[in-house]
Amino acid sequence: MYINDILVPASNIQSLKAELEHVEEWAQTNYVYLKLNRAKSTEIAITGKRKPQVCNSSHLPGIKSVTVITILGVTITNYLSVSEPVTSIINKCAQSLYAIKLLRCQGMSED
C-alpha cells in the first residue's frame, strides 16, 4: 500500500522536507507495508489568481510540481478556480455523447 497524497500548509513550506520525512517514518513505524510512492506523488502550491507562483520546480526530490491535481475525482487548480474542472467535465460529456451518436448511426438500438 502506498501513500500518494500529503497536504502541507503553506505556512510550513520551509519545513516541507522534514514534514515528508516525518510521514515516511510514521508509515514505516506504524504500518509495515505502507510506503510513500514518490513516483506517483505530486506537489501543488495553492496561490491567488493575482499572486505569481513562487516556484515552478518542486521543493522535494523525486516529486513533480503541477498546477492542476485530481484527488478522489475532485480537480483542484493552483488558484482554486472552477473553470478548468467544469471545462473538463463538459469535454468528457461531449465525448460520451459523440460515442453514443456513432453507435446509434451504426445500428445500436435505442434501448
C-alpha positions as CSV (number, residue, x, y, z in Angstrom):
1,M,0.0,0.0,0.0
2,Y,1.3,3.5,-0.9
3,I,0.7,7.0,0.3
4,N,0.2,9.3,-2.7
5,D,-1.3,12.5,-1.3
6,I,0.0,14.6,1.6
7,L,-1.3,18.1,2.3
8,V,1.1,20.5,3.9
9,P,0.0,24.1,4.7
10,A,1.8,27.0,3.0
11,S,3.0,28.2,6.4
12,N,5.1,25.1,6.7
13,I,6.8,25.4,3.3
14,Q,10.2,25.8,4.9
15,S,9.9,22.5,6.7
16,L,8.4,20.6,3.8
17,K,11.2,18.2,3.5
18,A,11.1,17.5,7.3
19,E,7.3,17.0,7.1
20,L,7.7,14.5,4.3
21,E,10.4,12.6,6.1
22,H,8.2,12.5,9.2
23,V,5.3,11.0,7.2
24,E,7.6,8.3,5.8
25,E,9.0,7.5,9.3
26,W,5.5,7.3,10.7
27,A,4.3,5.0,8.0
28,Q,7.3,2.7,8.5
29,T,6.9,2.7,12.3
30,N,3.1,2.1,12.4
31,Y,2.4,0.1,9.2
32,V,4.8,-2.5,7.9
33,Y,3.5,-2.4,4.3
34,L,2.8,1.4,4.0
35,K,5.2,3.4,1.9
36,L,5.3,6.8,0.2
37,N,5.3,6.4,-3.5
38,R,7.4,9.4,-4.7
39,A,7.0,8.4,-8.4
40,K,3.2,8.9,-8.2
41,S,3.3,11.9,-5.8
42,T,2.8,15.5,-6.9
43,E,3.2,18.9,-5.3
44,I,0.8,21.7,-5.9
45,A,1.2,25.2,-4.5
46,I,-2.1,27.0,-4.0
47,T,-1.8,30.6,-4.9
48,G,-4.2,33.5,-5.5
49,K,-5.0,34.4,-9.1
50,R,-3.2,37.7,-8.8
51,K,-0.2,36.4,-6.9
52,P,2.5,34.9,-9.0
53,Q,3.5,31.3,-8.2
54,V,6.6,31.3,-6.0
55,C,8.4,28.5,-7.8
56,N,7.6,26.2,-10.7
57,S,10.0,23.5,-9.7
58,S,9.4,21.0,-6.9
59,H,10.8,21.6,-3.5
60,L,11.2,17.9,-3.0
61,P,13.4,15.5,-4.8
62,G,11.6,12.8,-6.8
63,I,8.2,14.7,-6.6
64,K,7.0,16.7,-9.6
65,S,5.3,20.1,-9.2
66,V,1.9,20.6,-11.0
67,T,-0.7,23.4,-11.4
68,V,-3.7,21.0,-11.6
69,I,-4.4,17.9,-9.5
70,T,-7.3,15.4,-9.2
71,I,-7.8,13.9,-5.8
72,L,-10.7,11.4,-5.4
73,G,-12.3,12.7,-8.6
74,V,-12.1,16.4,-7.5
75,T,-10.0,18.6,-9.7
76,I,-8.1,21.4,-7.9
77,T,-6.1,24.1,-9.6
78,N,-3.3,26.1,-8.1
79,Y,-5.5,29.2,-7.8
80,L,-8.7,27.3,-6.8
81,S,-10.6,28.2,-10.0
82,V,-13.7,26.2,-11.1
83,S,-13.4,27.0,-14.8
84,E,-10.9,24.3,-15.7
85,P,-12.7,21.4,-13.8
86,V,-16.0,22.4,-15.3
87,T,-14.5,22.5,-18.8
88,S,-13.0,19.1,-18.2
89,I,-16.4,17.7,-17.2
90,I,-18.1,19.3,-20.2
91,N,-15.5,17.8,-22.6
92,K,-16.0,14.3,-21.1
93,C,-19.7,14.6,-21.5
94,A,-19.4,15.7,-25.1
95,Q,-17.1,12.8,-25.9
96,S,-19.6,10.3,-24.4
97,L,-22.5,11.8,-26.3
98,Y,-20.4,11.6,-29.5
99,A,-19.7,7.9,-28.9
100,I,-23.4,7.2,-28.3
101,K,-24.2,9.1,-31.5
102,L,-21.7,7.0,-33.5
103,L,-23.1,3.7,-32.0
104,R,-26.7,4.7,-33.0
105,C,-25.6,5.5,-36.5
106,Q,-24.1,2.1,-36.8
107,G,-27.3,0.3,-35.8
108,M,-27.4,0.2,-32.0
109,S,-30.9,0.0,-30.7
110,E,-32.5,3.0,-28.8
111,D,-32.7,0.8,-25.6
